[in-house]
């Protein structure tokens, strides 16, 4: 257990409330906040079709399972994935992956805190609907997807807390907006075949992103949510994307009981075999010192010349320290990603 310190309160106080719109009469409202932007519109329809990339990623970590899904709208295609990890046999993940040309089957919400994102195609459905106002409320998730010979059905609720919302200048009139949050309280239940899985007491993460992304986009990323001592903790770390001029990612943060605290720049040491060997993630000042041990991984290596995707996303256990909190086998994910889109 770590008591709140003046340094933590100072880091928390540096974030204010977001504007209602991404663009104002004065231009793009670049910055970061503890509340999300309600209307993160980034361009007219032609730009949206050619350049806009959107995704909603959510994970839930509870005592029995780790569940994660992503809804990805690329314009020329929609990519949807969901996987379920039984912690008693973590090397085996039950997965559902789908790709739809021209984005058919996926309707994306106008913002992270308005409307509903919905995937429905070929006997599978994932729905994420915001319920609330002024950034306080919850996301209601409904699932009905095949995972091998069984289906995953049911629903759960993810309670909102502090955001780390960022509107970032990629240059050449290319803004990127992301709403990150972690350590969010989850409740609900799903059925995997005939087996009931209670998600009560679970902790969730959120990555809602809308970006006029550059042609080649790279990032390294780490995320977890878990109970540590008397605290609900959540983590988001990245590098090579959304960095300030000194190379510090503007979306690095730790959530403590729903309150967001900024973190410094980190370096990722990715092993030669990233799906099986340990990763290390550290900051120069020692506030972040983590080791990640993979238990399994999702990966994609796609080269269609015009379009490329090369990533590995191991899931596994974090150990170490973050802002004075001792992290001991908290379940989460890391990722090394290159997209040419």
N, C-alpha and C positions, 0 to 999 in steps of 0.2 A: 504494500500500500504506500502511496506517495501523497503527501499533503499538497494542496494547491499553494504555490509560491507566488510572490510578487512578479517574478519573471514570467510565469505562466499567465497571470492576469494581464500583463503588459502585452504579451503576444496575442492574447485573445482580443484585446481592445483595439488592435490595429485594423480590424475589419469592421466596416459599417454596413448599412443597408444598401442593397442594389437599386439602381434605377428601374423604372417600369419597362423601359424599352432599351434595346441594344443600341439603337441609333437615335440621336436627338437632333435638334436644329443645329447644334454646333458640330455634329459629326458623330463618329463612333464613340461610345462611352467606355473606352478601354479601362479596365481596372479589375479588382477582385473584392468580394464582399462575403458576409456571413449569411446573406439571404439570396435566393435565386432571382434572376431576371424573369419577369412574368411574360414578356413578349420578345424573345430572342430571334427576331427575324433578321436574316443576313443578306437578302438580295431578292431581285425579281425572278420570275419563273425560269427564264433562260439560264441565268446563273445557277439556280437551284438544280436544274436538270443536268447541266454539264459539270458542275463542280461541287455541289453540296454533298457532304457525307454526314450521316446521322447514326447514332447508336444509343441504345439503352441497355446497360449491363447491370444485373443485380445478382448478388450471391447471398445465401443464408447459411450460417454456420451454427449448427445445434449439436447437442450431445451425440446423437446417433449418426447424422449424415451431414454432408456438405452438398448444397444444391446451387447451381449457377446457370444463368441463361443470358443470351445476348440477342437483341433485335438490331440488325444492321441494315441500313438503307443506303445504298451506293448510287441510286438512280438507274444505272444500267443493270443492276442486279440487287436483289435482297438476299442477305445471308442470315440465317437463324441457327442458333445452336442452344442446346440444353444438355447438361450432364449432372448425374447424381452419383455421389461417392459414398459408399457405406464405409464408415470408419473402421469397422471390424475387418474389412478387406479392401484397404484403400488403393491397392495397386490396380483394382478393376473398377473402371468408371462406366456406368450405363449412359450412353450418349444418343442424342438425336441431332442431326445436322441436315439442313435443307438450304438449297440455293434456287432462287426464282429469277428468271430473266426479266429485265426492265422493272424490277421491284414489285412485280405482281404478288399479291397476297399480303403485303405489309402496308398498313396505314400507320403513319407516325404522328404522334401527338404534337400540337403546336408548341408546347413547352413542357418542361419537367413538372410543372405545377398547374397544368391545364389540359383537360381532355384525356384521351385514351390512345395508347398505341396497341395495335391489334394485328396478329399474324394468324391467318386462317388459310390453309392450303393442304390438300391431299390427306385429309383425316387428322390434321393436327391443328391446335389452336393455343395461342398464348395471348393473354390480354393483360394490360397494365393500365389501370385507371386511377387518376388523381382524385382524391376526395378531401376537400378542405378549402381554406382561403387564407390569403396573406402568408403563404409559405408554411403554414402550420396545418397539419393534417396527416394523411397517410396515402400510400399507394396500395391499391387493392389488386392482387395478382390472381388470375385464374389460369390453370394449366390443364391441357388434355393432349398429351403427346405420346407417341409410341417410343418405347425404349427397348429395342430388341423385340422379344416375344411378349413383353408385358407393356402396359400403359401406365403413365403417371398422370393421375387426375387429382384435382382438388384446388385449394386456394389458400392464400395467406395474405397477411397485412403487414406492411412495413411502415412504422411510425417515423415521420419526419423529425429532424433535429436541425442543428446548425448546418448550413451549407458551407462549402468552399466553392463559390461561384466566380468564374474567371472569364472575362472577355479579353481576348489576346490578339495582338496585331501580328499576323503572319507576313505582313508586307504586301505591296501591290494590291491594296484594297481587298485583302483576304482576311477577314476576321474569323476567329474561332471562339466558340462559347462552350464551356463545360461546367456542369454542376456535379461536384463530387461530394459524397458523404459516406461515413462509415461508423460502425458501432451502433446502428439503428435497431431498435427493438422490433422483433418480428413475432407474429403469432399466427396460428392456423394449423392446417393439417393437409396431408396429401395421402393418396393411396398408390402404392407401386404394386400393380397386380392386385393380389388379395391382401397385401400387407399395409397396415395403417402406419403412418409416420407422423408423429406429433412434432410440430415445429415450435411449440410454445417455449419461451426462454431463449430462442435463437437470436443471433445478432446478424444484421445484414449490412451490405454495402450497396452504393449506388454510383454509377457513372453514366450521366446523361450528357451527350455531346452533340453539338451541331457545328460543323466547320466547313468553310470554303478552303479545303485542305490543299496544300501544295502538291504538285505532281508526285514527288517522292517524299514520303513521310516515315520517319523512324521514331521509335521510342523504346525505352525500358521502363518497366512499371512494377510496382509491388502494392499489394492490398491485403488487409486482413480485418476481421472483426471478431472479438472474443472477450470473455470475462477474465479479468486479471485482478486477483485479490478481491477488493470491494468495488472495483470499477469496471464499467463497460468501456472497452477501448476499440478504436477503429483507426486504421492507418491508410494513407494514400501517399505514395512516393513515385516520382518519375524523373527522368532525365532525357535530354535530347529533344524535348518538345516543351513548349510553353516556358522556355528558359528566359531569365533576364540577361542583360548584357554580360554579367559576370558568370553565367552558366548555372545559376540557381533556378530550379523549377519553381514556378509561382503557384503550383498546386500541391506542394508538399505540406502535409498536415497530419496531426494526431487529434482524434476526437476522444475526449474524456467525459464520460457520462453525458454525451450529446453536445458538448461544447467544443468548438474547434480551436486548435492552437497551431500556429504556423511553425514549420520546420525548415531548417537550412538546406542548402544544396547537399546532395548525396552522390556517391559514386557507386556504381554496380560493378562487381567483379563476376562476370559470367563464365562458368567453367566450359571446358571443351565439350563436355557431354551435359548440356544444361538440363536435360530431362531426368538425369540420375545423380549428378554430382552437386555438392553444396554450392550455393551462391553466397556472397557476402555483400552487404549494403551498409555503407558507413558515411558519416559526415566528418569533415575535417575537425570540428570542435568536439566530437565525441558524443553529441546529444543523440545521435543515431548510430547504433552499433549492433547489427543484426546478421544472423546466419539463417539461411533458408535451406531446408532439406527436402528435396522432391520425394513424393510418394507415387506420383504418376504424372501424366502430362497430356494436354491437347497440342496438336501441331498441324501446320499446313505448309506445304511447299508447292506453290502453284506458279507456273511461268507460262503465260499465254502471249508473251512478247509485249503486247500493248499493256496488258494488266499483269502485275506480279504481286504475289502475297507470300511472305516467308515469315512464319512466326512459330514460336514455341511458348506455350503457357503451362508450366508445371504447377501443380497444386501440391501442398505439403505443409510443413511445420516451420514456424518462425521461432528463433530463440535469440536472446540478447537483451538490449536495453534501448528504450526510447524515452527521452525527457524524464529520466529517473525511474521509469516503470520497468520492472523486470518482466521480460516476455519469455514464457516457458511453454513451448509446444502449442502455440496458437495457430490454428488452421487458416490458410489463405493461399494466395497465388502470386506468382511473379510472371513476367512476360518480356520477351525480346522480340521486337516486331519491325518488319520493313514492309511497306506497301508502296507500290507504284500504281496509281489509279487516276 
